[in-house]
Amino acid sequence: MAISNTQSQQAADQARSREPRVNHRIRVPEVRLVGVEGDQLGVVPIEDAMRMAAELNVDLVEVAAAARPPVCRLMDYGKYKYMQKKRTAEAKRSSTHVEVKEVKIRPKTDQHDFETKIAQARRFLADGNRVKMTVMFRGREMAYAGAQRERLMEISVILQDCSAIDVPPKVEGRNMSMMLNPKRGGVTKASTGEGDKPAPAVAAPPAPVAPPPPAAPAVNQPVVTTRGSSSRH
């Protein structure tokens, strides 16, 4: 228990040593002071710097201990540490965590299971994970290692739209493995079955229609009138 307490104290002391000196822990006769808004206040005695920090209700923080004189800044140190911790947590959450997913097949895996394994590998790659394709051998199946090497290369061609070979096929004991890295930009249209659709055909403009020929001039014919009717000859 005593050893554990000593180690905890040492860890706390190391963490404290990495933090900047604040307020009364700054023990130098004078400092180069930076204001709350970043304005340069020049070299001032440490007593004046402490007094200004108290009047503004902020902390005096040593930001450049190696300078001569050391550079100190007036700031809310508690708020500064909180914002720094928050930024670190957000950066950690946003960082990409890449995992290695293994997909196993056998030399005698049938076509249906083979296609299922390919689809599984494609999902892993689409999620940004590395994929380790492994062929597992039994008994005398190692004699067909050459054919299985070609099969792994066939898989790399099938998945080349969303992956790239990181480690080519190699024998590991009674297995043969190949490592694939996800391609930048994710899965392409070809991998999802959504190929480029053909553009709709554009209808040709209608052919110009020739104007009708001019009508022949009408010829005046004599009109014969009879009783009760009329007719033209």
GISUL-V302573 format. One record per pair of residues at least 12 apart in sequence whose ideal C-beta (glycine too) atoms are under 6 Angstrom apart, sorted by the first residue. I is the first residue (numbers start at 1). GAP is how many residues later the second one is. Records with the same first field share a line. If there is no record, write none. Layout:
BEGIN
I: GAP + GAP
END
This chain:
BEGIN
20: 41 + 42
21: 41
22: 37 + 39 + 55
23: 36 + 37
26: 36
28: 42
30: 13 + 15 + 39
31: 15 + 18 + 38 + 39 + 41
32: 37 + 39
33: 16 + 39
34: 39
35: 39
36: 38
53: 21
58: 16 + 17 + 18
59: 18
60: 12
61: 12 + 14 + 16
99: 30
100: 30 + 32
101: 23 + 28 + 30
102: 30 + 32
103: 14 + 17 + 18 + 30
104: 30 + 32
105: 12 + 30
106: 30
107: 34 + 37 + 41
118: 40
125: 37 + 38 + 57
126: 61
128: 54
130: 51
131: 49
132: 45 + 47
133: 19 + 22 + 45
134: 41 + 43
135: 13 + 41
136: 39
137: 37
148: 28
149: 20
152: 17 + 26
161: 27 + 29 + 30
162: 21 + 25 + 29
163: 17 + 19 + 20
164: 17 + 19
166: 13 + 15
167: 12
END
